């Protein structure tokens, strides 16, 4: 399928490698006409409106928010067409304060574990991928791939991992619904229990139908959720680099999405 709209892209505002100014060129290189910026737990300060025409590319202001259902596995929500509310801004500021402290602790843990100075400062928007890249870039660590850093050190079960506080599912969904035109579940098959994650979509508007999982994913559960809960299918590459269009919506699917968001 030709990807017209890539609705899951990260920038340097969170843990992506691409600046917002580089998005139009990356989109043109991939033949993508629409990009949604969905940085982790942060609104992009250079996107003042829900949708912007930027150097010939349509840019949708979105957000990816980590939430925790009552007694369940943490999941990510995608909000599209953001008009910030005071309550959402306050919650994101609280989250960023926690993320900054968590980043400081992870950096200290890794430096102590490896006996190196990463030269990395904790800040708002910093995530584990930043730490992983700093480890790979350091000449004395022996790591060549960020994935190995996650596997050995900073993954959820790693010796340098630090948990962070997240918003409850109910609160997160409420905040995003008040501020966004559409709220959906991100990448359902990335969770340990996809069926339980998909059950949450009964409280949402959408679900990420298209995602670069690979070839062995059974799409029937997500298709059933779409039918049962009257969901809008979304899709995106979850790009943290400059490569867009690995997954997303076709032009007709994007028209359906856009009419639902009222952008």
C-alpha positions in Angstrom: 0.0 0.0 0.0 1.3 3.5 -0.9 1.5 5.6 2.3 -0.1 9.0 1.9 -0.2 9.9 5.6 2.3 8.8 8.3 0.5 9.6 11.5 3.1 8.5 14.1 6.4 10.4 14.0 8.8 11.7 16.7 11.1 14.6 16.6 13.9 16.0 18.8 11.2 17.5 21.0 11.1 14.0 22.6 13.3 11.1 21.6 13.4 11.4 17.8 16.5 12.3 15.8 14.7 14.6 13.3 14.1 18.3 13.9 10.7 19.6 12.8 12.4 21.7 10.1 13.6 18.4 8.6 10.2 16.8 8.4 9.1 18.2 5.0 12.2 16.9 3.2 11.9 13.5 4.9 8.2 13.3 3.9 9.0 14.2 0.3 11.8 11.6 0.2 9.2 9.0 1.3 6.4 10.2 -1.0 4.3 11.1 2.1 2.0 14.1 2.0 0.8 14.2 5.6 2.8 13.7 8.8 1.5 13.7 12.4 4.0 14.8 15.0 3.3 12.6 18.1 6.1 13.3 20.5 6.2 11.4 23.8 4.3 13.2 26.6 5.0 16.6 25.0 3.3 19.0 22.7 5.5 20.5 20.0 6.1 24.2 20.7 6.5 25.0 17.0 3.0 23.7 16.1 0.6 26.3 17.3 -2.5 25.0 15.5 -4.0 21.5 15.2 -2.9 21.2 11.5 -0.3 23.3 9.6 0.8 23.5 6.0 4.6 23.3 6.2 6.7 23.6 3.0 4.1 21.7 1.0 3.5 19.0 3.7 0.4 18.8 5.9 1.6 18.5 9.5 -0.9 17.3 12.2 -0.1 18.3 15.8 -0.4 15.2 17.9 0.9 13.6 21.0 1.7 10.1 22.3 0.8 9.7 26.0 1.8 6.8 28.2 -1.1 5.7 30.5 -1.8 2.9 32.9 -5.1 1.1 33.1 -6.3 0.1 36.6 -4.5 -3.1 37.3 -3.3 -3.5 33.7 -0.3 -3.1 31.4 0.8 0.4 30.5 -0.2 1.5 27.0 0.3 4.5 24.7 -2.5 6.7 23.5 -2.3 8.9 20.4 -4.1 12.2 20.3 -4.5 14.0 17.0 -5.4 17.6 16.2 -4.3 19.1 19.5 -5.7 22.4 21.0 -4.0 22.5 24.4 -6.1 22.8 27.5 -4.8 24.1 30.8 -5.4 20.7 32.4 -3.4 18.9 29.7 -0.6 21.4 29.9 -0.4 21.0 33.7 -0.3 17.2 33.5 2.4 17.2 30.8 4.5 19.5 33.0 4.1 17.1 35.9 5.1 14.2 33.6 8.2 16.0 32.3 9.4 16.8 35.8 9.2 13.1 36.6 10.8 12.2 33.3 13.7 14.5 33.9 14.4 13.0 37.4 14.0 9.5 36.0 16.5 10.4 33.2 19.0 11.7 35.8 18.8 8.4 37.7 19.1 6.2 34.6 22.2 8.2 33.4 23.8 7.8 36.8 23.0 4.1 36.9 24.5 3.5 33.5 27.6 5.6 34.2 28.2 3.7 37.4 27.5 0.3 35.8 29.9 0.9 32.9 32.4 3.2 34.7 32.1 6.0 32.1 31.0 9.6 31.8 28.3 9.8 29.1 28.4 13.6 29.0 24.6 13.5 28.9 22.4 15.9 31.0 18.8 15.1 32.1 16.2 17.4 30.5 12.6 17.6 29.5 11.9 15.2 26.7 14.8 13.0 27.4 14.1 9.3 27.0 15.9 6.0 27.2 16.7 6.1 23.4 18.9 9.2 24.2 20.8 7.2 26.8 21.1 4.3 24.5 22.6 6.4 21.7 25.0 8.1 24.2 26.2 4.7 25.2 26.8 3.6 21.6 28.6 6.9 20.8 31.0 6.5 23.8 34.3 5.0 22.6 34.8 2.9 25.8 31.5 1.1 26.2 31.8 -1.5 23.5 28.2 -1.2 22.4 27.4 -0.8 18.7 23.6 -0.9 18.7 21.0 0.9 20.9 18.9 -2.2 21.0 21.8 -4.0 22.9 21.9 -1.2 25.4 18.2 -1.8 26.1 18.6 -5.5 26.3 21.6 -5.4 28.7 21.1 -2.2 30.7 18.0 0.0 30.5 15.2 -2.3 29.4 12.3 -2.8 31.8 14.2 -5.7 33.5 17.7 -4.2 33.2 20.0 -3.4 36.0 19.9 0.3 35.2 16.2 0.6 34.6 14.2 3.2 36.6 10.4 3.1 36.5 8.5 6.4 36.0 5.1 7.7 37.1 2.5 7.7 34.4 -1.1 9.1 34.1 -4.0 6.7 34.6 -5.8 5.5 31.5 -9.0 7.2 32.6 -7.4 10.5 33.3 -5.2 10.4 30.2 -8.1 9.6 27.9 -10.2 12.3 29.4 -7.4 14.9 29.0 -6.8 14.0 25.4 -10.4 13.9 24.5 -10.8 17.4 25.8 -7.8 18.7 23.9 -7.8 16.6 20.7 -10.0 15.8 17.8 -9.4 12.1 17.9 -7.8 9.7 20.5 -6.7 6.2 19.7 -4.6 3.3 21.0 -1.1 3.1 19.6 0.5 -0.1 18.2 -1.8 -2.8 19.9 0.5 -5.7 19.1 3.5 -4.3 20.9 2.0 -5.0 24.3 2.4 -8.3 26.2 -1.4 -8.7 26.1 -2.8 -7.2 22.8 -6.3 -8.5 23.5 -6.4 -6.7 26.8 -5.1 -3.5 25.2 -7.7 -3.7 22.4 -10.4 -4.0 25.1 -9.5 -0.4 26.1 -10.5 0.9 22.6 -14.2 0.7 23.7 -13.4 4.0 25.5 -11.5 5.5 22.5 -12.1 6.8 19.0 -9.5 5.1 17.1 -6.8 2.4 16.9 -3.4 2.2 15.1 -4.3 -0.3 12.4 -1.1 0.0 10.4 2.3 -0.2 12.0 5.7 -1.7 10.9 5.4 -4.9 13.0 6.7 -7.3 10.3 4.9 -10.0 8.4 3.6 -12.4 11.1 0.9 -10.3 12.7 -2.7 -11.5 12.7 -4.7 -8.4 11.9 -8.1 -10.0 12.8 -8.2 -8.9 16.5 -7.7 -5.3 15.6 -10.2 -5.5 12.7 -12.8 -7.0 15.1 -12.1 -4.1 17.5 -12.6 -1.6 14.7 -15.9 -3.2 13.8 -17.2 -3.7 17.3 -16.3 -0.3 18.7 -16.8 1.8 15.4 -13.2 2.9 15.5 -11.3 5.1 13.1 -8.2 3.2 11.7 -5.0 5.1 12.0 -1.4 4.2 11.1 2.2 5.3 11.2 5.8 4.3 11.1 6.6 5.4 14.7 9.7 7.0 13.2 12.4 8.0 15.5 14.8 8.6 12.7 14.4 10.3 9.3 12.7 7.4 7.5 9.0 8.0 7.0 6.3 6.0 5.2 7.1 2.6 6.6 3.4 2.4 7.6 0.4 4.7 7.4 -2.8 5.5 5.7 -3.7 5.6 2.0 -5.2 8.8 0.6 -8.9 7.5 1.0 -8.2 6.3 4.5 -6.7 9.7 5.4 -9.7 11.5 4.1 -11.9 9.3 6.4 -9.5 10.1 9.3 -9.5 13.8 8.6 -13.2 14.1 8.4 -13.5 12.3 11.8 -11.0 14.7 13.4 -12.6 17.8 11.8 -9.2 19.3 11.0 
